[in-house]
Amino acid sequence: MQAPDGFTPTELRVNADGALSFCAYSGCWEGQADKILRVGKYLVAVGLSLQWSNPEGTGTDTLAAVIDTESNVATILSDMFAQPMTCTVLAGESSDR
């Protein structure tokens, strides 16, 4: 999901069927999570072969998201960075963060 001006604010989507998407700046990593784990208040999603949406840049193909479902705080980890973020539950999509 890219904004019209080409800038994409960070956005994380994880849903119950394993779809995983993390957008940051000029592109998105998207694909199917290889593993989703729920333990207590934590949701962990790991994608090992995600596609990078921007052909002009390069992106890692691995990504892990750890979400605290009570505080709605997440941390994204990849080969390139560690990004903390605040999450919002989307209306009608309670499994998305």
N, C-alpha and C positions, 0 to 999 in steps of 0.2 A: 504494500500500500504506500504509494509515493505521493507526496503533496504536489500540487500543480507547479510550484516553483522549483521542483527538483530536490527539495530538502525534506527528509523524512525524520520527524522526531522519533525517539525510541518508542517502540511498541512491542509487547510480547503477547503472543496468543498461544495457549495450550488448551486443547479440548479433550474430552473423554475418549474420542476415537483415535487419539494419538497424533493429530495434526499439530505441528509445531512451527511457529513463525516468530522470528525476531527481526524487526526493522530498526535500522539505525542510520541516520544521515542520508546516504545516497542509495541505499538498497536494502534488500531483505534476504535473510537466510530462511528457506522454507522447505518443508518436507515432512516426513513421517518420523516421529520419535521412535528410537530403537527400544527405549525403556521408559515407562512411566511408573513411578512408585509413590504411594501415599503412605506416610508414616506419621501418625498423630496429626498435628496441624501442618505438616510439611508435604508439599507436592514437588517431586523431582522429575524432570523430563530431560532425557538425553537423546540427542540426534547425532549420529555418526557420519551421515552422508547427506547433509542438507545442501540444497542448491542455492547459489548466490545469484540474485536477480539482476545485477548491474553488469553488463558485459564489459564496461570500461574499467572496472576495478577488480581486485581479487579479494576473495574472502576465504576464510577457513571453512571447511565442510563439517566441523564438529562444534557442538554447542551443548552446554548444560545449563538448565534453569532450575533454581531452587526457590520455591515460593512459600512464604509463611502465609497460610490461608486465613489466619486470624488478624494479623497486622496488615496484610496485603502489601508486604515488602518482598521484593525478589532480588536475586543476584544472578546475573548472567555470566558464565565463564566460557571462554573460548581460548584458542591458541593465541589470539590477538589482544584480548583485554578481559578485564573483570568490571562489570557495570552494575552497580546497585540501582534499583528503581522502585517506584511506588506503583502498585497495580490498582486497577479498577475492574470490578465485576460488571460485565456488560449485561444489560437487561435482557432477559429471556435466554441467556447463555450462561447459566450458573457454573458450568464446567470450564468456561474460559476465564482467563486472568489477564 
